[in-house]
Amino acid sequence: MSVTTYPVLVDGRLDERLNRWLWLVKWVLVIPHLFVLAALWIAFALLSFVAFFAILFTGRYPRSIFDFNVGVLRWTWRVQFYSYGALGTDKYPPFTLRDVPSYPAHLEVKYPEHLSRGLVLVKWWLLAIPQYIVVGFFVGTGTWFASQADDRTWGWSGGLVGILVLIAAIALLFTGRYPRSVFDLVLGMNRWALRVAAYAGLMVDQYPPFRLDMGGDDPGTTKLHEPPPPGGPPREPELRMSAGRTVALILGIVVTLASVVGLTVGGALAWLDQGRRDSAGFVTSDQVTLSTTGYALTSENLTIDAGATAIPQRWFGDARVRVATTDGTPVFVGLASSADVRSYLNGVGYTTVKAVGPDRTTYDEHAGQAPSTPPTALRIWRVQSSGVGEQTITWPLENGDWTLVVMTPDAGRNISVNADVGATAPALDWAWIAVLVSAGITFMLGLALVLLAVVRRPKPGPSALQTPTVPPLE
């Protein structure tokens, strides 16, 4: 079956020997290229704007602009092939827009003698939408060849290519070999993305084919893997994985990475259970300082909706809030339904705590007057405490919308308190153990799949103990 050659040709030759560790620092090594490419892609966008009008009025893409923009794509492809778009070579990319025959990554776009004046109006945004969806799945939230001239950034976001390159990098780290089947798939997706880049860049009128042309050699180009010259040393046979081994390797590495996440989560839960639990059995937050010039400090609505089950009670147990004024004056703290709190503070000047962070606390101010009734005189509180020194309220979790309120007992203004929150969280006693054990088992399973994929049995050969059969002499 013949394959129609697309006018955007993308090749990549996988190095026979790749350094096991170099990929860990390539993100640093490509920084000079990223700075240059950021400027080049700004120029690419501006010149493409000029080319748009040239094509619209003349039907031709100015040759000098075309050569420059192809050079930007070519430079980008070399950098991505070297770094985390493929990790196909350890040879450092050259700083040039021209093609370098000795470099293992190549890109060429055939210059069009004529381009459609009508297509230039719609192909780069309307017609290319299906292609953008496919490429977005391949390379992530956006195309890795895209530039943003407004903030002078250029970048590549993972997607399926990023996952496969990570799998290849881990395989390279442990086995010293880049799985050829993974490389072929990565090249195919990169080739698809670059074809769409050229089409969106107005360089071709032919619609990019919905075809994944895998492998290092683009259909219709000169093969990059040439046989050795006659009489030369024989090349080492290339190790290709079967489909089953490739699936096992990918699945094994994904499972192993997921188990590492599980081990991290389990370790964090263990730290909470063992390191943040106080003598009263509460897992407690760090103490924070909250203040307002109004008459009350309130939390946002705390919504609990667990239906008719008691799962939250079993998981989280009792909650606790402790507050104390920073100047030693009396303080009031209470918990009530959000509707009752809104009714009580209607028209009152108070402050809602929106978010508490290590460096900054966010508030929402509400203008108003002083409350007509001090909080201690109300009967709306689910739990309450007031007095001098640290005040504590504890309550079991219940369904409903709840709001915490901190005030002075006499409803005065200018409140500043130190506060912390905690929960007994009985589920932590077993949750971190279950997570660590399951993640450990998953890690061993993933490692076994990786070994199953990369460890090869030696091919059977003639035994040294066997003696060749000799026909009898007549």
Phi, psi and omega in degrees: 000129181280152179241124179288131182277127177277145185290000173253112185252125183232122179238155172205129181251119180289128176299140179291329179232116177247141178294134182295330192249343188299327183298339180292337183242005181297334178298331176280319185294331183272000182304315177302321178295322182295322177296316179294316182295328177301316178290320181296322181287331172295316177296321177303313181296316181294316181290328176295327176296318177295316181297327179304311181289326177297317179292320182299322185262333185240343183076012180232144176267117181310127189299320182294320178293320179301311181298321179295313183293324174297321178298323177295315176299318181297314180299316180300316181295320178297317181295318180292323178296322178289321186260227195267015169273342179203325187057037186275349182210156172256001179282124187294137183293142177283152178269078181202151175276341183282160175288140178244104186304328183281348180277144187283358178239132184224148174217132176224143173235125180291129182291127180275130178289332180210141177234149182292131178286330180283318181297330183298339180281336189232340191290327186282346179234315184275304184293332184276358183304312177302322179293321179298323179296314180296312181296323177300322176293322181292312191247002173115207187293340179207166180288137185289346179268002185281153175233155177236101186289339184290322179248012175055047177239151175221137184196175180225132179242135194321276188068198182297323177301315181299320179295315182293321178294322176297318177299316179296321181295318179291320176298320178297321181297319186266334185244345183078007181228143175267118181302121186298322181295324177294318179300316181299320180291318178299316179297321179298318181288321175297320179298317178300313182298320181289327174297316178295324178299316179292322178295314179292333177278010174071016185277338181222154174261336181294128181292135180301132182290144173277071186214128180267096179274096185275169179097162183289331183264127177287140178305131178093354180262168174294134182294136182277335183265081182280146177292157179293153179295155179304134179084353180282172181292141180293143178283148176295131181299139182281132180272114177249138179275145172288167180299320180296317179294321179297314178299318180296320180295311181298313180297319181296317181290320177298316179296320179296316178297319178297322180291327176296320175298317178298319177296323178295315179296316178298321177296321178295319178295321178296321178296319177298315184290320186265332186256337183251003180271126182272183185294337178275359178090012180259132169282116195242142177282169171292154179281137179234156178256127180236142182210159177205151173268357179274203186257353182201151169248130179231156171273169168287170180300131175256102184265126176237120181220093180246020181064222182261008184273163176252019183300311179302323179297319180289325182282311188258340178066224181265147175257155182216141173231132178236132179223151174208137179292152181285341181251009176082006179280165180298154181217151176239138174223134181210160177238128179217169176296147183299324180296318179294322179293317178299320179295318182293319184266009178297119181084004181262145174279116182211175184231132175259130177278114183274315182205142179243122179235170181295333183246340187205138175248134182257133181239159171235115185271140177237119180282149178169190183260182176287148177292149181280342183227133176292153184297329183291344181269356182270157179245026183268351192279131172291314171218151179206160176202142178211155178146189180271144180088193183289129178248137186233136170235140180227138180206150174282147179296136179223152176298146177136179175254121187235153178222134174272141181228132174239127181215177166273151182302331181260016177063039175277176181252179181062081183247136174220121185225155166261133186219154169214160179233156180202169177211150179289330175042064180296337181296335181296334182301327181245339185297314184292328177293315180297319181293316181295319181294312181295321178293324177295318178295318179297322178298316179295322178295315178298318178297321178296321178295320178297313180297322178298326183280324190260338181276122182252136175286141177295139178293138180294135179232177180295134181286141180291341183271349181280140178254129180299145180285130179249127181295146181294147177281137177262000000 
